[in-house]
């Protein structure tokens, strides 16, 4: 027993110390390599001075956009927004995130994914609605800890649309006939080259009702409102910032300095120490 105590225990301690040293060295080497290779610089959001990440949601919200579409149009791609949120949370210099919104909406599924990621964010975050935060863009805003809107912003427009331009009459006037060849009754529903049937309209309106209910329910939970309160506002119309504040769709009306002050309160520091990563 004394042999074990005086010989094996010290050996075990030395082995443990060597193991710890090995892992520390591995981490240090990995960090050095990332710095040397430029990986950390590529992934970092902060320049070492700024501490609040600004993540824009501008234009139509999409799940995906090709390089050509990104070049020609302004899209807010859900995967890109989530990736930017991940990078901000990973960066040790970042203490908060601003989702800066200028969008009239778009894909509900893409917006829902961004909302989920925002709600899981471990650092303080705010949605700042500048010109517009409506429809799917407003859904994203509800995922943040607080919503601040400018006085001249459009907010809300809670609802879904499947509206489209029908050109059946134009085709008929041009001597064109639509030939339906599909494997199911509803397979070519919504084709603008022919009139919508009664059954097809009922089908689309059924789906709209399901989407609408899910959206209203989610906003009610995020904004701590009753379903009835949100339903009363869910007629598709938008509200100016001040009215949105009155209806509790936003928490404050202001500008970037209002956002700065909110973060200062959350982090317990002076407003001048809040530096946005523009």
Secondary structure, DSSP 8 states (H G I E B T S, - for coil): -HHIIIIIHHHHHHHHHHHHHHHHHHHHHHHHHHHHHTHHHHH----SS--EEEEEEESEEES---HHHHHHS-EEEHHHHHHHHHHHHH-TT--EEEEEEEE--B-HHHHHHHHHHHHT-SSEEEEEEEEEEETHHHHHHTTSSEEEE-TT-EEE--S--------HHHHHHTT-------SSTTTTTT-TTS---HHHHHHHHHHHHHHHHHHHHHHHHHTT--HHHHHHH-SS-EEEHHHHHHTTSSSEE--HHHHHHHHHHHHTS-GGG--EE-
